[in-house]
Structures are given as structure tokens and as C-alpha cells.
Amino acid sequence: MTICFTTPAILLRRVDFGDNDLILTFFSLTRGKISLIAKSARKSRKRFCGALDLFSAYELVCLTGQGRLPVLLESTIQHPFCQIRSDFKKTAYASYFVEIINNWMEQDVAQPRTFDLLYQVLDRLDRNDLPDDLLSIVFQMTLMIISGFSPNFSTCCQCHTEMDCLNGCRIGINFAKGGLICSSCSSAVSPMVYLSRGTIKQLQWMGCGNWNKIARARFSAQSIQESLGFLEAFVPYHLGKEPKSLSVLRQFRAEQGMG
Ligand SMILES: [Zn+2]
């Protein structure tokens, strides 16, 4: 039995298949991560209205049940994110976001909150609504919360002492334990990074989903750097691998003299 379905979707990955076809991986609103075959997509660019570009948003019409993979019948572009594409750093961030989603999400499991997060962050990156680095922090923190990997920033993971009772202005974090390690416990469980108290307090609410609150807040450059450094180690740790796009982003920052 064949079933036809339509869904909004963001393109995560495209791979050539045979002489004429493409295998496309989308993150869709109604079915989560899906892989589709786009027949003759390389032979005729008109077949799917020209470009099938990474991290663009589409409305898809698909057909299941005719073979191993569902077939893409039609794709209508909803948002091409042109401003992202005209800016190297924004492109690097968007590539990082879709690579994380492609590696993190299970096939065929709808994740509407995560879809909304990815769409919102790409849209704001495109509109220049918030600084690029801040959007990356919000994306990664929110994804960790939705996925149940939210770092424990409230108590020491070993002895459960409250964060406010911990000594020192920089507090250790252990990734395997999933959060704070106080100085008394650091001989038993060694911290992998240290964050300042202020950064931890800000990270605690960065994944709150309240865009107005995030837009009104003031973040120091040091806090942004610390948060990025932490999340770009914490997220790959839980992903089990280092996204390729992260090295592109790091190389770009190094060339810009941003460390
Ligand atoms: Zn402790």
C-alpha cells in the first residue's frame, strides 16, 4: 500500500545516488528525520524547482511504500535563508546546527519542539535578529534540555551541595557526570572545564525558550566565549563525535583572531 504525505521540512543532508538521483535527509515537522529518494533530481534541475540546498525549509509531498525509501514527489521552497548563505560565519553556524540535528535525531520519530527550535534559530540567524554566537548558545542549550541532557547546574553531581554554597568564582564541570563538581569532590571526579558563576547563571536560563527575555539580556563577551567553549565540548561529548562543521567554524574564528 502506498501512502502520500505532506510535511514542512528542513534539508539536513544530500548525497548523490546513481547517475541521476539524490538521497536527501530532511528534518520534518510531522515525521522527524526522514530519508527520501529524489529521482532524476540531478538530471533535471527543473524537476524540484532548481536548488535543493542544505538548511533551506521546504513543504514536501512524499510517497511511501514503493521501495526501500519514500520518494520525494514535490518540494516547494518555504524559506531559502538567503542572508545566511551570503555570510560565511552564518553558513558555518547553520551547517553546525543541521549536522547536530542529523546526528542526534532518531529516524522517523516526530520531534515538533526540536523542529520549531531549528526553524526559529535559522530564521533569526537569517534576519540578524540576535548575535550569531548567542543564537548558537541558545540552540545548543535548548536542544540539550529537550533531549534530556540538560547539564546539572544546581548541585554538585557527587555530594549534592547546592551551587550557591560552593566555593570559588570558577566552578568545575564533569561531562560524564553531567554537571557541577565542587572543589571537595574534584579529587574523586576531575572537572573537564571550569566556568565562572555568572556564566553558569546565564546558561541556566538560556534554554528557557523565552526569546523576549533573551533579546533584552546583556551578555559580556567573556560569558559568550565561555558558554560557546563549554557547549561546543559538551554537545559533541554527548553526540559521541566531533561535527565536521565545528572545525570549519573554529578555523574561521582563528583566522578572524577570535581564538
Ligand atoms: Zn561535591
Residues whose N, C-alpha, C, O or C-beta is under 5 A from the ligand:
A	BS01	ZN	C156 Q158 C159 H160 C182 C185
